[in-house]
Amino acid sequence: ATGLYPDATGTHQIFGNHRPDPDDALTMARPQAVIVVGLGEEGKLRATELVYTVCQAVLAYAQRFAEQPGGSAAQFELATTLIGSGGTGITVGSAAQLIAQGAFEANQKLQEAGWPQLAKLTFIELYLDRASDAWRALQVQAQNAPNQLQVMGRVESGEGAMRRSLDANYRGAAYDFISALPGVQEGGQPTILYTLDTRRARTEVRAVRAQGPLLSELVAKASNSASNDAQIGRTLFKLLVPVEMEPFLGGSGEVLIELEAGTAVIPWELLDTDAPTQGGADNRPWAIRSKLLRKLRTREFRAQVSDANADDSVLVIGTPMCDAPYVDLPNARAEAVAVATLLGSGAGGVAASKVRALVSGHDDARTVINALFERPYRVVHIAGHGAEGANGGVVLSGGTFLGANEVKAMRTVPELVFLNCCHLAGRDASTTLQPYDRAAFAANIAQALIEVGVRCVIAAGWAVEDGPAETFATTFYAAMLRGDRFIGAVATAREAAWRANPQGNTWAAYQCYGDPGWTWQRSGGAAQRPPPVADAYVGLSSPPELVLALETLATTSRLGHVDAARQLDKLRYLESTFGAGWGRMGAVAEAFGVACAELRDTANAIAWYRAAVSATDGSASFRAAEQLGDQLVRYGEGVSGDAAARMSIEEGLGHLARVAALQPTAERESLLGAGYKRLAMVEGRKPANRDACLAALKQMAAHCARAEALASAAGAVNQFYPAKNFISAELRIAWIEGRVPKGLDARLVAVRDSLAAAAAARPDFWSVVGQTEIRVLAALRHGRLADLIEPTLATLHELKERVPAVRMWDSVCSEARFTLLPYQAFAGVAEAKAAKQLLALLTGFAGQ
């Protein structure tokens, strides 16, 4: 745990190398703190490290808690995710047990120190199957150590819970992860130890043997600018990749390969499968098809990293002055000018004043080194000559180099360093698969950059051609500036360089290390460009999996922390790919209806719900008919013509009435109440329809009262919802009739108490926002909204920070419009102004 961050709710989150989204389940759970320790997407972590990390996180928060002004309570609570359980390193059950162990050990130390102690640890997990695994593991731990912990209750489903991940393996990352590390020698031959963690399969460590001298010779031959023998890449692939792993490594997708010095020397980018013979097959090299990216495991690293930020500058160096035998490189200088122009264009880049460009060709060593340390940089790009070896680097004047030692002296670490110089990532081929030896593996400049903490590094392993090199660089930066992730920008640049000269190997010379998801952050932030839509559904093979995919799409859309346009793209893809075949099944059609409804595609939701209730297999649930009625009502409210609106709403009310007659429930009576509310709003468009509007409002109040009674009889925690709508109906009736509302005070108090109890027992958006809504209704009842408008607006702004979901705020806005519009016509000037302010705020929150 590296720090504390106060979030918008006033709680504190203890975090590692990332901060959770402010609208996720953690903040809605309102624990006093949240432990979220970033461990890398592959989730590889030793058990002792996890226990230690959790223990330190608890101690760090306890110290901050104890230092609060005015003293602190004797106990506190925390919430945690299942840290480290998203890959091959730690199972879900063992993660839960190790976290609990770390918390217990922290409590022992806290007791000794006399600090507040952890009383309750809440585990929050997105998927039910993983939560169940964690619960069972904690039960075993509690039975074996009853004096250390107690498991309180069972798994509870909250807002946003899902049954399981659509992928066979939950990873928390969109790319495949491969670890290829030197192993112990067997029979005198070196080995590679592989660990494969993909969305399709998980493979334990596999070893492949190779003849050291033969492999070194092939590596030396491949890592040569003069080599254009494509067969070497195919030979290396067959020598290095186990047969049983080829189906997972030979395809397309996104791949991050973890290497050590002994395997980093292998030109993985040149490896390729046999050329496909089928017509229309993808003939691009494997590294381009798979969007290959590297990650270096190193024993030396900077413990405390001072990162650059979005306000820092950019350094571009093109062909610094150097001595014979090095010649001038006009193409490299042209490349540097083009890069400086791109980055300093202001169109997604930085202001031109923040680009430090040394592109004259006459900048000596002193000028270059001074510029490097002159100011903090976000990006450093250098094009010029490079010299091989640990003592080499970027060639400068006077026989000097910008090498590993100069890099290690940098105080502020850039996000990206691109060294478009020959050989700077190269290594001696004789070290291929050799065990680590500090002398033999002295860091080259690329490794030095990684060790000081640079997030993304690009460097060439051998000499590159001028034209394709410039193409690679300019294409890469153009992709980054338009929002591509690092892994996607690298793949786009590689393909452009390959197409510039398919017979050469410049496209494969670039060794690209770093975070696959890193994006160029513009001022105010930039959206991360996600993988293609189809990639999310490559493993979808059956109707039950399609239903799960649609459930996931609906849930994530409802919570609002995803891009709505991309969600709609996913829905259209699933409809076009699977709708015609599996959509005739009732359960599948219903799932499509749910997803369309959550994405506010009401017309399509109606069509899918109609298909569900009429499906001959009878697999749709009773709820499909209920939701068909609700969607017809919602659609009717949005229709411009009054006659068409009435027709749709009345058809929907008919469906709802038939379902409610078969089995009355609070939910169905509430939907009927909401239906009549929408009918009242349609009738209220014209003063001439006053009587019809009042009739609809009275039907609304009657159904809400029945829903309230059914909810109360069932002991439902959300009985406040129909009661609140009943109050809204009675208020609007009174204002239309031109009288002051009466007889609602007791009900207002009851609803307020119900909301407070629900928010304390199981907080969600509706119970939290409902407390503000009921205060507003009480103010409207007494004509005192103006007295509460400022704190009300502040409270709603705070909640919007935590839950930005437009669809949820659309419902809140609709409720507010229902009461505030007639109130403005009934109340005085000050009250009408306050009502207008509140409605304007909510309209903005709803994206209208």
Secondary structure, 3 states (H helix, E strand, C coil): CCEEEECCCCCEEEECCCCCCCCCHHHHHCCCEEEECCCCCCCCCCHHHHHHHHHHHHHHHHHHHHCCCCCCCCEEEEEECCCCCCCCCCCHHHHHHHHHHHHHHHHHHHHHHCCCEEEEEEECCCEHHHHHHHHHHHHHHHHHCCCCCCCCCCCCCCCCCECCCCCCCCCCCCCEEEEEEEEEEECCEEEEEEEEECCCCEEEEEEEECCHHHHHHHHHHHCCCCCCCHHHHHHHHHHHCCHHHHHHHCCCCCEEEEECHHHHCCCHHHCCCCCCCCCCCCCCCHHHHCCEEEEECCCCCCCCCEECCCCCEEEEEECCCCCCCCCCCHHHHHHHHHHHHHHCCCCCCCCHHHEEEECCCCCCHHHHHHHHCCCCEEEEEEEECEECCCCCEEECHHHCEECHHHHHCCCEECCEEEEEECCCCCCCHHHCCCCCCCCCCCCCHHHHHHHHCCCEEEEECCCCCHHHHHHHHHHHHHHHHCCECHHHHHHHHHHHHHHHCCCCCHHHHEEEEECCCCCCCCCCCCCCECCCHHHHHCCCCCHHHHHHHHHHHHHHHHHCCCCHHHHHHHHHHHHHHHHHHHCCCHHHHHHHHHHHHHCCCHHHHHHHHHHHHHCCCCCCCHHHHHHHHHHHHHHHHHCCCHHHHHHHHHHHHHHHHHHHHHCCCHHHHHHHHHHHHHHHHHHCCCHHHHHHHHHHHHHHHHHHHHHHHHHHHHCCCCCHHHHHHHHHHHHHHHHHCCCCCCCCHHHHHHHHHHHHHHHHHCCCHHHHHHHHHHHHHHHHHHCCHHHHHHHHHHHHHHHHHHCCCHHHHHHHHHHHHHHHHHHHHHCCHHHHHHHHHHHHHHHHHCCC
